[in-house]
């Protein structure tokens, strides 16, 4: 085998290789030519496309133009007016700078350029036939530059056969044209295909008005303005509120110093800012413009200049995340439970921290007596922390109250108190039995005040005349309650009233007789449990027969890295060596788990399906929360809602799904076609 000699490639072949990097399809030609027009300070740019760009691409602008003696240089590789010295590469402020676009396009097409500067009397024309430069000649043009590209890739059949049909190529060209138009302020731009105007933007239009031409009105209405500056950087534009999301990231548009880019760092920062507000499968819409010193960003890292590299990535990440977080925090365009909390800053519930709504430490709220909520008092994840001294006081109060109003409820209450005092289940924060344990326990019967929604419920009697002052103080646990009418429904703050459960999954609330709220009980409970876990309020139960979990050598490092987290979640773990393999004895598990679920959860963590602490907490909360299809009586539902209202992020579950959907009177009128 003979070795081929090293030699220089012919100029024609070099141009075609370069064209393969710069010109991928007709859309690439449109992008390069429009960017050149913008660099030429044009205020009007018109693009015409025929046959999806394969037949003809015509770009005309009113920019500064190219002199006659520089036309041939313009189609020569590495010839440009935008760079003078090596130092200019560190502070690029123009779209183009390599001097490759025009010669690359001219080498794979029939290329014609006509240009005129304001100092010249006539325009001049130069033609290039697949890289072969022809002689220039006079032409007719008022001002600026006109470039015509025909028979693209005709001399490269391999590239030509990979092009899609004309409609698809036109769509891709239109997408790039729109991205350029959104970043070009005070420039009129139009795109025409055949006799149809595909897209047109005017010089006086604001960015949001331009967006309205490509995005639906529902998306535009949900946009939130962003304007944040720090470290000599500024981020401005628009983002969507968390209720307006999509399954793809194609409506996340980023610009760096006016250049449209695809930046993973900014995308990651935005995803972090939306974490907990949208699911990991969804993406927000955004149009964001980053302005910074050109010396702080390198745009010479990608052949198509669609990616950039930042000198201080940490500062940029922090700036982007903070800007989006601030915009979302002040977002007025979607319903938020936090808004309710802010409206009633002096409300007892809004002032009480999570977990102390029913403790004596809460200055404006007193605990309900043990048994007031019926069996829901013994459901571990729907109950607040009480100590033994308080329980004895509650027992005396509830006995007096229920004996004077309902002997049947009093009997149920005494039975529940007896069970609670003699429970052998241990907990880091309470002595109560879990909800599942109480449902399956025998031989006692279900208390009358805990019935499924399908069963007739016992009505809690109104307060008697001889009800003591102590009873009255305990009953009036929030300023808005009126227990003489309905002690359960009226227990909610913020003008909320519980209306019932639908499909054994959704809880309906009415606010001030003009708003409808629909809660997902699983998402609501997930949020409660997640914040419990973060605050260390974990309950566990001893196992009579410990579980054994063999840990493979490949899993040992993972096990010891998450052991502390697992103990924080309520597991008690002891290691021993058996047959040269690590064996873990599990002596206690979280209260809400049975043995099978607990073992499955541990194996899932060892398999590294959950890669960080927060993911483990979220998974634990999800497995522990009440499921869809679980009936709740009124007392349990109200109790769940009260705990949810006291959480720090009530609007979403830890996965980012909404916990609540809101309809005001206007929304309802639109649904019933009363208003358009």
C-alpha positions as CSV (number, residue, x, y, z in Angstrom):
1,X,0.0,0.0,0.0
2,X,1.4,3.3,-1.1
3,X,1.1,6.3,1.2
4,X,-0.6,9.4,-0.1
5,X,1.4,12.6,0.0
6,X,0.4,15.6,2.1
7,X,-0.6,18.4,-0.1
8,X,-2.7,21.6,-0.1
9,X,-6.4,21.3,-0.9
10,X,-7.6,23.3,-3.9
11,X,-9.4,26.5,-3.1
12,X,-12.7,25.2,-4.5
13,X,-12.6,22.1,-2.2
14,X,-11.6,24.2,0.8
15,X,-14.6,26.4,0.3
16,X,-17.0,23.5,0.0
17,X,-15.6,22.0,3.2
18,X,-16.1,25.3,5.0
19,X,-19.6,25.6,3.5
20,X,-20.4,22.3,5.2
21,X,-19.8,23.9,8.6
22,X,-21.5,27.2,7.9
23,X,-24.3,26.3,5.5
24,X,-26.3,23.3,6.6
25,X,-29.6,24.1,4.9
26,X,-31.5,27.1,3.4
27,X,-32.3,28.3,6.9
28,X,-28.5,28.7,7.5
29,X,-28.3,31.0,4.5
30,X,-31.1,33.1,5.7
31,X,-29.5,33.5,9.1
32,X,-26.0,34.5,7.8
33,X,-27.4,37.0,5.3
34,X,-29.8,38.6,7.7
35,X,-27.0,38.9,10.3
36,X,-24.8,40.6,7.7
37,X,-27.6,43.1,7.1
38,X,-28.0,43.8,10.8
39,X,-24.2,44.4,11.1
40,X,-24.6,46.8,8.2
41,X,-26.9,48.9,10.4
42,X,-29.9,48.2,8.2
43,X,-33.3,49.5,9.4
44,X,-35.3,47.5,6.8
45,X,-34.6,43.9,5.8
46,X,-36.8,41.9,3.3
47,X,-36.3,38.2,2.7
48,X,-37.9,36.3,-0.1
49,X,-37.8,32.5,-0.4
50,X,-38.9,30.2,-3.3
51,X,-39.3,26.5,-3.2
52,X,-38.2,26.3,0.5
53,X,-35.0,28.0,-0.3
54,X,-33.7,25.5,-2.8
55,X,-35.0,27.6,-5.7
56,X,-34.1,31.1,-4.6
57,X,-33.2,33.1,-1.4
58,X,-33.3,36.8,-1.8
59,X,-32.2,39.2,1.0
60,X,-32.4,43.0,0.6
61,X,-31.5,45.7,3.1
62,X,-30.9,49.4,3.3
63,X,-27.6,49.2,5.2
64,X,-24.3,51.0,4.6
65,X,-23.5,48.9,1.6
66,X,-20.2,47.5,0.2
67,X,-17.9,49.6,-2.1
68,X,-17.2,48.4,-5.6
69,X,-13.5,47.7,-5.0
70,X,-14.4,45.4,-2.0
71,X,-17.1,43.3,-3.6
72,X,-14.6,40.6,-4.7
73,X,-13.0,40.6,-1.2
74,X,-16.4,40.1,0.3
75,X,-16.7,36.6,-1.3
76,X,-13.1,35.6,-0.4
77,X,-12.5,33.4,2.6
78,X,-11.3,35.1,5.8
79,X,-11.9,38.6,4.5
80,X,-14.0,40.8,6.9
81,X,-14.4,44.4,8.0
82,X,-15.4,43.4,11.6
83,X,-12.0,42.4,13.0
84,X,-8.7,44.3,12.7
85,X,-6.3,42.7,15.3
86,X,-6.1,39.6,17.5
87,X,-7.3,41.6,20.5
88,X,-10.6,42.3,18.8
89,X,-11.5,38.6,19.3
90,X,-11.8,39.2,23.0
91,X,-14.5,41.8,22.6
92,X,-16.7,40.9,19.6
93,X,-19.8,43.0,19.3
94,X,-21.0,42.1,15.8
95,X,-22.9,39.1,14.6
96,X,-20.3,38.0,12.0
97,X,-16.5,38.1,12.3
98,X,-14.9,35.1,10.6
99,X,-15.3,36.2,6.9
100,X,-16.6,32.7,6.0
101,X,-20.3,33.1,5.3
102,X,-20.4,34.8,1.9
103,X,-17.6,32.7,0.3
104,X,-19.1,29.5,1.7
105,X,-22.6,30.3,0.3
106,X,-21.1,31.4,-3.0
107,X,-19.2,28.1,-3.4
108,X,-22.4,25.9,-3.3
109,X,-24.8,28.1,-5.3
110,X,-25.4,30.6,-8.1
111,X,-24.6,33.7,-6.1
112,X,-25.3,37.4,-7.0
113,X,-24.5,40.4,-4.9
114,X,-25.5,44.0,-5.7
115,X,-24.5,46.8,-3.3
116,X,-24.3,50.6,-3.2
117,X,-22.9,52.9,-0.5
118,X,-24.2,56.5,0.0
119,X,-21.0,57.9,-1.5
120,X,-21.3,56.1,-4.8
121,X,-23.3,57.2,-7.8
122,X,-24.3,53.8,-9.0
123,X,-24.6,50.3,-7.6
124,X,-22.3,47.5,-8.5
125,X,-23.0,43.8,-9.1
126,X,-20.8,40.7,-8.7
127,X,-21.8,37.1,-9.7
128,X,-20.2,33.9,-8.4
129,X,-21.1,30.6,-10.1
130,X,-20.4,27.7,-7.6
131,X,-17.2,29.4,-6.5
132,X,-16.2,30.8,-9.9
133,X,-16.0,34.6,-9.5
134,X,-17.2,36.6,-12.6
135,X,-16.4,40.2,-13.5
136,X,-18.3,42.9,-11.7
137,X,-20.6,45.3,-13.5
138,X,-22.9,48.3,-12.9
139,X,-26.4,47.7,-11.5
140,X,-29.4,49.4,-10.2
141,X,-30.1,49.8,-6.5
142,X,-31.1,52.7,-4.3
143,X,-29.1,52.0,-1.1
144,X,-27.8,49.0,0.7
145,X,-27.2,45.5,-0.4
146,X,-29.1,42.8,-2.3
147,X,-28.0,39.1,-2.3
148,X,-29.6,36.4,-4.4
149,X,-28.8,32.7,-3.9
150,X,-30.1,30.2,-6.5
151,X,-29.7,26.4,-6.9
152,X,-28.4,25.9,-3.5
153,X,-26.3,22.6,-3.2
154,X,-26.8,21.9,-6.9
155,X,-23.0,21.0,-7.1
156,X,-23.1,18.8,-4.0
157,X,-25.8,16.1,-4.5
158,X,-24.9,14.4,-1.3
159,X,-26.0,17.5,0.7
160,X,-28.9,18.2,-1.6
161,X,-30.5,14.8,-1.0
162,X,-30.6,15.3,2.8
163,X,-32.8,18.4,2.6
164,X,-36.4,18.0,3.6
165,X,-39.5,19.0,1.6
166,X,-39.9,22.7,0.8
167,X,-42.6,23.2,3.5
168,X,-40.3,21.9,6.2
169,X,-37.3,23.9,5.0
170,X,-39.4,27.0,4.9
171,X,-40.6,26.4,8.5
172,X,-37.0,26.1,9.7
173,X,-36.0,29.3,7.9
174,X,-38.9,31.1,9.4
175,X,-38.0,30.0,12.9
176,X,-34.4,31.4,12.5
177,X,-35.8,34.6,10.9
178,X,-38.1,35.1,13.9
179,X,-35.3,34.6,16.4
180,X,-33.3,37.3,14.6
181,X,-36.3,39.7,14.4
182,X,-37.0,39.3,18.2
183,X,-33.4,40.5,18.9
184,X,-33.4,43.3,16.4
185,X,-34.9,46.5,17.9
186,X,-36.2,49.2,15.6
187,X,-35.7,47.2,12.5
188,X,-38.5,46.4,10.1
189,X,-38.3,42.8,8.8
190,X,-40.5,40.7,6.5
191,X,-40.3,37.2,5.2
192,X,-42.2,36.3,2.0
193,X,-42.6,32.9,0.3
194,X,-44.0,33.0,-3.2
195,X,-46.9,35.5,-3.0
196,X,-47.5,35.0,0.8
197,X,-46.1,37.1,3.6
198,X,-45.0,34.5,6.1
199,X,-43.9,36.9,8.9
200,X,-43.6,40.7,9.2
201,X,-42.3,42.8,12.0
202,X,-42.4,46.6,12.2
203,X,-39.7,49.0,13.6
204,X,-41.9,50.5,16.2
205,X,-43.1,47.2,17.8
206,X,-42.2,46.2,21.3
207,X,-40.8,42.8,22.0
208,X,-44.1,41.6,23.6
209,X,-46.0,42.7,20.5
210,X,-43.6,40.7,18.3
211,X,-44.1,37.6,20.5
212,X,-47.9,38.0,20.1
213,X,-47.4,37.2,16.4
214,X,-45.8,33.8,17.1
215,X,-47.3,32.7,20.4
216,X,-50.9,32.3,21.4
217,X,-52.8,35.0,23.4
218,X,-53.0,32.6,26.4
219,X,-49.2,32.5,26.6
220,X,-48.8,36.2,26.1
221,X,-51.2,36.9,28.9
222,X,-49.3,34.7,31.2
223,X,-45.9,36.4,30.6
224,X,-44.2,38.0,33.6
225,X,-41.6,40.8,33.0
226,X,-38.0,40.3,34.1
227,X,-35.5,43.1,34.7
228,X,-32.6,42.4,37.1
229,X,-29.0,43.7,37.2
230,X,-26.0,42.6,39.2
231,X,-22.2,42.3,38.7
232,X,-22.3,44.6,35.6
233,X,-24.8,42.2,34.0
234,X,-28.4,42.8,33.2
235,X,-31.1,40.2,32.4
236,X,-34.4,41.5,30.9
237,X,-37.3,40.1,29.0
238,X,-40.3,37.9,29.9
239,X,-41.0,34.5,31.5
240,X,-44.2,32.6,31.8
241,X,-45.9,32.0,35.1
242,X,-45.8,28.4,36.4
243,X,-49.3,27.6,35.2
244,X,-48.2,28.1,31.6
245,X,-45.8,25.4,30.6
246,X,-45.1,23.1,27.7
247,X,-43.4,19.7,27.1
248,X,-40.6,21.1,25.0
249,X,-38.0,23.8,25.4
250,X,-38.5,25.3,21.9
251,X,-40.1,28.5,23.4
252,X,-37.1,29.2,25.6
253,X,-35.3,31.9,23.7
254,X,-32.0,33.4,25.0
255,X,-29.9,36.3,23.7
256,X,-26.5,37.4,24.7
257,X,-25.6,40.9,23.7
258,X,-28.3,40.7,21.0
259,X,-27.1,37.3,19.6
260,X,-29.5,34.4,19.6
261,X,-27.9,31.5,21.4
262,X,-28.7,28.1,22.8
263,X,-27.1,28.1,26.3
264,X,-27.3,25.1,28.6
265,X,-26.1,27.2,31.6
266,X,-28.9,29.7,31.4
267,X,-31.4,26.8,30.8
268,X,-30.2,25.1,34.0
269,X,-30.5,28.3,36.0
270,X,-34.0,28.8,34.9
271,X,-35.0,25.2,35.6
272,X,-33.6,25.7,39.1
273,X,-35.6,28.9,39.6
274,X,-38.8,27.0,38.5
275,X,-38.0,23.9,40.7
276,X,-41.0,22.9,42.8
277,X,-43.3,25.1,40.7
278,X,-43.4,22.9,37.5
279,X,-42.6,19.3,36.9
280,X,-39.3,18.0,35.6
281,X,-41.1,17.1,32.3
282,X,-42.3,20.7,31.7
283,X,-40.6,23.8,30.4
284,X,-41.7,27.4,30.8
285,X,-41.8,30.0,28.0
286,X,-39.2,32.8,28.1
287,X,-37.6,35.5,26.1
288,X,-34.5,36.7,27.9
289,X,-31.8,39.2,26.9
290,X,-28.5,39.1,28.7
291,X,-26.3,42.2,28.4
292,X,-22.7,42.2,29.7
293,X,-19.2,43.3,28.8
294,X,-18.2,41.6,25.5
295,X,-14.9,40.7,27.1
296,X,-16.8,38.5,29.6
297,X,-18.1,36.2,26.9
298,X,-16.5,34.1,24.1
299,X,-18.7,33.7,21.0
300,X,-16.0,32.0,19.0
301,X,-16.7,28.5,20.2
302,X,-19.2,27.1,17.6
303,X,-19.1,27.1,13.8
304,X,-22.6,28.5,13.6
305,X,-22.0,30.9,16.6
306,X,-25.1,29.5,18.3
307,X,-23.2,28.7,21.6
308,X,-21.1,30.9,23.8
309,X,-18.8,30.5,26.8
310,X,-18.8,32.8,29.8
311,X,-15.8,33.8,31.8
312,X,-17.7,33.7,35.2
313,X,-20.3,31.0,34.9
314,X,-21.1,31.0,38.6
315,X,-22.0,34.7,38.5
316,X,-24.1,34.3,35.4
317,X,-25.9,31.3,36.9
318,X,-26.7,33.2,40.1
319,X,-27.9,36.2,38.1
320,X,-30.2,34.2,35.9
321,X,-31.7,32.2,38.8
322,X,-32.2,35.2,41.0
323,X,-33.8,37.3,38.2
324,X,-36.3,34.6,37.5
325,X,-37.0,33.9,41.1
326,X,-37.7,37.6,41.8
327,X,-40.0,37.8,38.8
328,X,-41.9,34.7,39.9
329,X,-42.2,36.0,43.5
330,X,-43.9,39.2,42.3
331,X,-46.0,37.4,39.6
332,X,-49.6,38.7,39.9
333,X,-51.0,36.9,37.0
334,X,-51.9,33.5,38.6
335,X,-53.6,32.5,41.8
336,X,-51.4,31.8,44.8
337,X,-52.2,30.8,48.3
338,X,-49.3,33.0,49.4
339,X,-51.4,36.0,48.2
340,X,-54.1,34.9,50.6
341,X,-51.6,34.8,53.4
342,X,-50.4,38.2,52.6
343,X,-53.9,39.6,52.5
344,X,-54.4,38.6,56.1
345,X,-51.1,39.2,57.7
346,X,-52.7,39.4,61.1
347,X,-54.5,36.1,60.7
348,X,-53.7,33.5,63.4
349,X,-53.0,30.8,60.8
350,X,-50.6,33.0,58.7
351,X,-48.7,33.9,61.9
352,X,-48.4,30.3,63.2
353,X,-45.5,28.2,62.0
354,X,-46.1,24.8,60.5
355,X,-46.8,22.3,63.2
356,X,-48.0,24.6,65.9
357,X,-51.5,25.5,64.9
358,X,-52.9,23.3,67.6
359,X,-50.3,23.8,70.4
360,X,-50.3,26.1,73.3
361,X,-47.3,28.0,71.9
362,X,-49.4,29.5,69.1
363,X,-50.3,32.9,70.6
364,X,-53.7,33.2,68.8
365,X,-54.8,29.6,68.4
366,X,-55.8,27.0,70.9
367,X,-55.6,23.2,70.4
368,X,-58.7,21.3,69.6
369,X,-59.6,18.7,72.3
370,X,-58.4,15.1,71.7
371,X,-61.2,13.4,69.8
372,X,-62.7,16.5,68.3
373,X,-61.7,15.4,64.8
374,X,-62.7,11.9,65.5
375,X,-60.5,9.2,64.1
376,X,-58.5,11.7,62.1
377,X,-56.8,12.6,65.4
378,X,-54.9,9.3,65.2
379,X,-53.8,9.5,61.6
380,X,-50.1,10.0,62.0
381,X,-49.6,12.3,59.0
382,X,-52.8,14.3,59.5
383,X,-52.1,15.2,63.2
384,X,-50.1,17.9,64.9
385,X,-47.5,17.4,67.6
386,X,-48.9,17.1,71.1
387,X,-47.2,16.2,74.3
388,X,-48.6,13.9,77.0
389,X,-49.3,16.8,79.5
390,X,-51.6,18.6,77.0
391,X,-53.4,15.4,76.1
392,X,-54.7,14.9,79.7
393,X,-56.0,18.5,79.7
394,X,-57.7,17.9,76.3
395,X,-59.4,14.7,77.6
396,X,-61.1,16.5,80.4
397,X,-62.4,19.3,78.1
398,X,-63.7,17.0,75.3
399,X,-65.5,14.7,77.8
400,X,-67.5,17.6,79.2
401,X,-68.2,19.1,75.8
402,X,-69.4,15.9,74.0
403,X,-71.3,14.6,77.0
404,X,-73.4,17.7,77.0
405,X,-74.0,17.6,73.2
406,X,-73.7,14.0,71.9
407,X,-73.4,10.9,74.1
408,X,-72.5,8.8,71.0
409,X,-69.6,11.1,70.1
410,X,-68.5,11.1,73.7
411,X,-68.4,7.3,73.8
412,X,-66.3,7.2,70.6
413,X,-64.0,9.8,72.1
414,X,-63.4,7.9,75.3
415,X,-62.6,4.8,73.3
416,X,-60.1,6.6,71.1
417,X,-58.4,8.2,74.2
418,X,-58.0,4.7,75.7
419,X,-56.4,3.3,72.5
420,X,-54.1,6.3,72.2
421,X,-52.8,6.0,75.8
422,X,-52.1,2.3,75.5
423,X,-50.4,2.4,72.0
424,X,-47.0,0.7,71.8
425,X,-46.0,2.4,68.6
426,X,-43.1,4.7,69.0
427,X,-42.6,8.0,67.3
428,X,-40.0,10.8,67.4
429,X,-42.8,13.4,67.7
430,X,-46.0,11.7,68.8
431,X,-47.6,8.6,70.5
432,X,-50.6,8.3,68.2
433,X,-51.4,5.3,66.1
434,X,-51.3,5.7,62.3
435,X,-54.4,6.1,60.2
436,X,-53.8,2.7,58.5
437,X,-53.3,1.0,61.9
438,X,-56.6,2.5,63.2
439,X,-58.5,1.5,60.1
440,X,-57.4,-2.2,60.4
441,X,-57.5,-2.4,64.2
442,X,-60.1,-4.7,65.9
443,X,-62.3,-5.2,67.8
444,X,-63.4,-1.5,68.2
445,X,-65.9,0.0,65.8
446,X,-65.4,3.1,63.6
447,X,-66.2,6.3,65.5
448,X,-69.4,7.9,64.3
449,X,-67.6,11.2,63.7
450,X,-65.3,9.5,61.1
451,X,-67.3,8.3,58.2
452,X,-66.5,8.1,54.5
453,X,-68.2,10.7,52.4
454,X,-70.6,8.1,51.0
455,X,-71.9,7.4,54.5
456,X,-74.3,9.7,56.5
457,X,-72.2,11.8,58.9
458,X,-73.0,12.6,62.5
459,X,-73.8,16.2,62.9
460,X,-71.8,18.0,65.6
461,X,-74.3,19.7,67.8
462,X,-74.2,23.5,68.4
463,X,-72.7,24.9,71.6
464,X,-74.9,24.6,74.7
465,X,-75.9,27.5,76.9
466,X,-73.9,26.2,79.8
467,X,-70.8,25.7,77.8
468,X,-67.8,26.9,79.9
469,X,-65.5,29.8,78.9
470,X,-62.7,27.3,78.6
471,X,-64.7,25.2,76.2
472,X,-65.5,28.3,74.1
473,X,-61.9,29.4,74.0
474,X,-60.8,26.0,72.7
475,X,-63.6,25.9,70.1
476,X,-62.8,29.3,68.7
477,X,-59.4,28.4,67.4
478,X,-59.4,30.9,64.5
479,X,-60.9,34.4,64.4
480,X,-63.2,33.6,61.5
481,X,-64.9,30.5,63.1
482,X,-68.6,30.4,64.0
483,X,-69.1,27.1,65.6
484,X,-72.7,27.8,66.5
485,X,-73.5,27.2,62.8
486,X,-71.0,24.7,61.6
487,X,-67.8,24.0,63.7
488,X,-66.0,22.2,60.8
489,X,-66.6,24.1,57.6
490,X,-66.1,27.4,59.4
491,X,-62.7,26.3,60.8
492,X,-60.9,27.6,57.6
493,X,-59.3,31.0,57.4
494,X,-59.1,33.5,54.5
495,X,-62.8,33.4,53.8
496,X,-62.5,29.7,52.7
497,X,-65.3,27.2,53.1
498,X,-65.0,23.5,52.6
499,X,-67.7,22.1,50.2
500,X,-66.8,18.5,49.9
501,X,-64.8,15.8,48.1
502,X,-65.1,14.8,44.5
503,X,-64.0,11.4,43.0
504,X,-62.5,10.7,46.5
505,X,-59.5,12.7,45.2
506,X,-60.3,16.4,44.9
507,X,-61.3,18.8,47.7
508,X,-63.6,21.7,46.8
509,X,-63.3,25.0,48.5
510,X,-65.3,28.2,48.1
511,X,-63.8,31.6,48.9
512,X,-65.9,34.6,49.7
513,X,-68.7,33.2,47.6
514,X,-66.9,34.3,44.4
515,X,-64.0,31.9,43.9
516,X,-63.8,28.1,43.5
517,X,-60.6,26.2,44.6
518,X,-60.0,22.6,43.7
519,X,-57.3,20.8,45.7
520,X,-55.6,17.6,44.8
521,X,-55.5,15.8,48.2
522,X,-52.4,13.7,47.3
523,X,-50.4,16.8,46.1
524,X,-51.6,18.7,49.2
525,X,-50.5,15.9,51.6
526,X,-47.2,15.5,49.7
527,X,-46.4,19.2,50.4
528,X,-47.2,18.8,54.1
529,X,-45.0,15.6,54.4
530,X,-42.1,17.1,52.5
531,X,-41.9,20.1,54.8
532,X,-42.3,17.8,57.8
533,X,-39.3,15.8,56.6
534,X,-37.2,18.9,56.1
535,X,-38.0,20.0,59.6
536,X,-37.3,16.6,61.2
537,X,-40.8,15.8,62.2
538,X,-40.6,12.1,61.4
539,X,-42.5,9.2,63.0
540,X,-41.4,5.6,63.1
541,X,-42.5,2.3,64.3
542,X,-40.5,-0.6,65.8
543,X,-40.6,-4.0,64.0
544,X,-41.1,-7.1,66.1
545,X,-39.2,-9.1,63.4
546,X,-36.4,-6.9,61.9
547,X,-36.0,-6.8,58.1
548,X,-32.8,-8.0,56.5
549,X,-31.3,-6.1,53.6
550,X,-28.2,-7.6,51.9
551,X,-26.0,-4.9,50.4
552,X,-23.8,-5.9,47.5
553,X,-20.2,-4.7,47.4
554,X,-21.1,-2.3,44.6
555,X,-23.8,-0.8,46.8
556,X,-21.8,-0.3,50.0
557,X,-20.5,3.2,49.2
558,X,-24.0,4.2,48.2
559,X,-25.5,2.8,51.4
560,X,-23.1,4.6,53.8
561,X,-23.6,7.9,51.9
562,X,-27.3,7.8,52.4
563,X,-27.5,6.1,55.8
564,X,-27.8,9.3,57.8
565,X,-30.6,10.4,55.4
566,X,-32.5,7.1,55.9
567,X,-32.2,7.5,59.7
568,X,-33.6,11.0,59.3
569,X,-36.6,9.5,57.5
570,X,-37.4,7.1,60.3
571,X,-35.3,4.0,59.6
572,X,-33.2,2.3,62.3
573,X,-30.3,0.5,60.6
574,X,-27.6,-1.8,62.0
575,X,-24.8,-3.4,59.9
576,X,-23.2,-6.8,60.3
577,X,-20.9,-9.0,58.1
578,X,-22.5,-12.2,56.9
579,X,-20.8,-14.5,54.3
580,X,-18.4,-11.7,53.4
581,X,-21.3,-9.5,52.5
582,X,-22.8,-6.5,54.3
583,X,-26.1,-7.3,55.9
584,X,-28.3,-4.5,57.2
585,X,-30.8,-5.2,60.0
586,X,-33.8,-2.8,59.9
587,X,-35.4,-2.5,63.3
588,X,-37.8,0.3,62.7
589,X,-39.4,1.9,59.6
590,X,-41.4,5.1,59.0
591,X,-44.9,4.9,60.4
592,X,-46.6,5.3,57.1
593,X,-44.8,2.2,55.5
594,X,-45.5,-1.4,55.7
595,X,-42.6,-3.9,55.4
596,X,-42.9,-4.4,51.7
597,X,-43.1,-0.7,50.8
598,X,-40.1,0.0,53.2
599,X,-38.0,-2.7,51.6
600,X,-38.8,-1.5,48.1
601,X,-38.0,2.1,49.0
602,X,-34.6,1.1,50.3
603,X,-33.7,-1.0,47.3
604,X,-34.7,1.9,45.0
605,X,-32.3,4.2,46.9
606,X,-29.4,1.7,46.7
607,X,-30.0,1.3,43.0
608,X,-29.4,5.1,42.8
609,X,-32.7,5.8,41.1
610,X,-32.8,8.8,43.5
611,X,-29.6,10.7,43.1
612,X,-29.8,13.5,45.7
613,X,-31.2,14.2,49.2
614,X,-34.1,16.3,48.0
615,X,-35.1,13.5,45.5
616,X,-35.2,11.0,48.4
617,X,-37.3,13.4,50.5
618,X,-39.7,13.9,47.7
619,X,-40.0,10.2,47.0
620,X,-40.6,9.5,50.6
621,X,-43.3,12.1,50.8
622,X,-45.0,10.7,47.7
623,X,-45.0,7.2,49.0
624,X,-46.4,8.3,52.4
625,X,-49.1,10.7,51.2
626,X,-52.8,9.7,51.0
627,X,-53.6,8.4,47.5
628,X,-56.2,9.4,45.0
629,X,-59.4,7.4,45.7
630,X,-59.1,7.7,49.4
631,X,-62.4,8.9,51.0
632,X,-62.0,11.7,53.6
633,X,-64.7,12.9,56.0
634,X,-65.2,16.6,56.5
635,X,-63.2,16.8,59.7
636,X,-60.2,15.0,58.1
637,X,-60.4,17.1,55.0
638,X,-60.5,20.4,56.9
639,X,-57.7,19.3,59.1
640,X,-55.6,18.4,56.0
641,X,-56.4,21.8,54.4
642,X,-55.4,23.7,57.6
643,X,-52.0,22.0,57.6
644,X,-51.6,22.7,53.9
645,X,-52.4,26.4,54.3
646,X,-49.6,26.6,56.9
647,X,-46.9,25.2,54.6
648,X,-44.2,27.5,53.1
649,X,-44.9,26.5,49.4
650,X,-48.6,25.5,49.3
651,X,-49.1,26.2,45.6
652,X,-47.3,23.1,44.3
653,X,-46.4,19.6,45.5
654,X,-42.6,18.8,45.8
655,X,-42.7,17.4,42.2
656,X,-43.8,20.7,40.9
657,X,-47.4,19.7,40.1
658,X,-50.1,22.2,41.2
659,X,-51.8,21.5,44.5
660,X,-54.7,23.9,43.8
661,X,-56.6,25.1,40.7
662,X,-58.4,28.4,41.0
663,X,-61.5,29.7,39.2
664,X,-63.0,33.1,39.8
665,X,-66.3,34.3,38.5
666,X,-64.8,35.4,35.2
667,X,-63.3,32.0,34.6
668,X,-66.6,30.3,35.3
669,X,-68.4,32.7,32.9
670,X,-65.9,31.9,30.2
671,X,-66.4,28.1,30.8
672,X,-70.1,28.5,30.4
673,X,-69.7,30.7,27.3
674,X,-71.3,33.7,29.1
675,X,-68.2,35.8,28.4
676,X,-65.6,35.6,25.6
